[in-house]
């Protein structure tokens, strides 16, 4: 019976996902029809503005007609984009029929009725737009839950699920998203932006922007599992960015010692490898101080936290370099597999670290050292090596995070790059259910924690809360999340569930 | 604070009545209809093996756990303690096995922390007075960590007693005390008893029960076996009642025969480290069980730690299986087939938050290195094998080791080392703080391993155990080997060892 429940979850998820995809496809088809019919193209923002937001139909009609007749469509950036036909059967056929009559209709002065009115009404488009925003994430979530349960083969134990901190993190995240959804019904909607080959939407943006913290969080989780903290990660982000930009612009043959910024003298791979190597070494330095000299992690990493930004300033002579080198832009702003590249990089790193930690005995050793260092040593575990690896890894991950950050701004910023990343990373680890006292840790929890933090930031920006108040607002929501996760609250909820299950079981007997 | 009963201590009267207490944990019925009555002015021993339900019963009484059924009457009034703090205000004071005090505060501050008295002069004077009542003439303005465990124990009792309590619960108060200190504690207990306090006394030392208790209540598997006056049953009957089996059979253990021509497993020459170990030379044959006798601090544990590499020897040589080895850290020793069950199980043995499975596989995995992991199936197989072989009482291998009873934790640690298939197993106080049945099981396992060709070093404060199981006994004194006795041993051996320890004379 339990197994069946998993299957039902999976199938329901698939159905919902399919419905979402259908909505998504129909919207794409709709846009293509518009593009194909008039040779003008709309950016997604203006598409949403015209068709999706709360304009009444009359206003939409006027907007559309005005736009088409003026011949500009929308933004110049998208104007050159050649419209590409996608394979959405019903719509493409309709499009084909439409394109033939379109020029005539355009000259008649009523393009809106001809193109839009013939196969879909704006209200139904609006519904499709909003529905896909709900169907896609919900379907994906259900599918994921079903798959995880089936793969794990564990039976559902609601009490233990309620006791888990991760459950509460997920619930908090969903609550915040639901509030967003209520205020903006299309908050979840995702659309495809052909101009830069990637999906676009608030959810995607949240995950994209959380990449830096998630990547650092992978290392920080294990640092905290060992019972320590690493304060230097933010400074390493700055160091990594400074080194990358310095190398990218460095040209010893040029009298200015500097390239104009659209090419590099050194191979690009070196530009990436050197900052990463330096960050790795700085992580090793942390690890040596902690493992060998037995300094307290918070003190040991304070050294680089303070000096790291200074080092970054020295590297760049206090200058702020900018670059236009396009392979570098790809790291933070490009697309890969129709997604923003940082998401893909993060996914690869998260999966890689998870495999390393859980498919070898490394994770167990980290937990063991974090729980009881004495016992671990007497069982033959080399805690110094473990500490060294964990801190070096955290350094390396901070370096990667620094490259993504500097690629986003195409510049280095020794003062602000990675600012407060250490607190955000620690927070996401804690929200993810890993205790600050060390021991058991959860990498998946950290991913969720980091996404929660970014969701809150997005939420705050999104609702136009004044910039001065954002930090206070962020703190408020985080406080609520952490209270939800507090031991007594979870135990109370778990007990409630348990009692209910018992009562049910009793009734069944 | 109501003080109604204090005056009526002459005739036996139940100060506390617990009736039909039931407590359900997930999967286990920890208490099943247990009755317990405590009179004012008596010392009442609460007995049972680990996991019998003693601690759970106490936790129900002190509000740590909440009972599922039953009634608790204090002075004839029903109470439902909600927390230890709440229980204290009702007059139920508890001294736990672990010392729950702040080592960096002074003795006086420790006694008065959480009370309404703040003035340093007053609390110092009061604390001094209180400690004198306990026949301890100590400087109460020194930090607690300055004093020995025994004094700390006394301070925690003083702290509990100072709160005007009717009932005092002592949970294993003597496990870290030496003989004199135990007598001191007993004197205090008698005084408190005379003052009309009801004392619940939990211990594993049967002698102490007969020395001080008035009555005893025995639990087994969460059920009440019975309440007896102290003269009613003898020690043997008591153990039989506790274990549910015959004691004669349990301890029917004999040393394993070692072949004359068996090869050497360990040869240590002139091992020494500054301070604890002066100069130790040992030789052990394959399958031999070598007992270490001696007082705490005589260098028993320290010698074991040198052999295992937990501390680095500054002088001497170690040969394992005829090969000279340099042991710098435990890992080196493990790679050479040495295993070590440390004395302090909680501090150095278990990894509390990890499961039984993970605890068992830890040393094997460390030996292999983390890049060559045991697969989950192999781990499960390993865990199941040892859970069965050592009859570890647990529903499954995924339970946290910290949630097991002391005896079962010890078995898991033993399993951890058995899984590495060692040639030399060092057991430092493996039977401390665990019940009679589990003690016997651990000794039996030890002897079985000897039979399989493992050499075992057995360190224990309980001389009977050492004498019962060992082929040879090394008597330690002041970091030196005072004597070495070769078996078979007889009833005279114990006094001989004591004599050696006391006098320092060379024997046989």
Interface residues (C-beta under 8 A of the other chain):
Chain A: X359 X360 X361 X362 X364 X365 X367 X368 X371 X372 X374 X375 X376 X377 X378 X379 X380 X381 X382 X439 X440
Chain B: X308 X310 X329 X330 X331 X334 X335 X340 X342 X347 X348 X349 X350 X351 X352 X353 X354 X358 X362 X363 X365 X366 X367 X368 X370 X371 X373 X374 X416
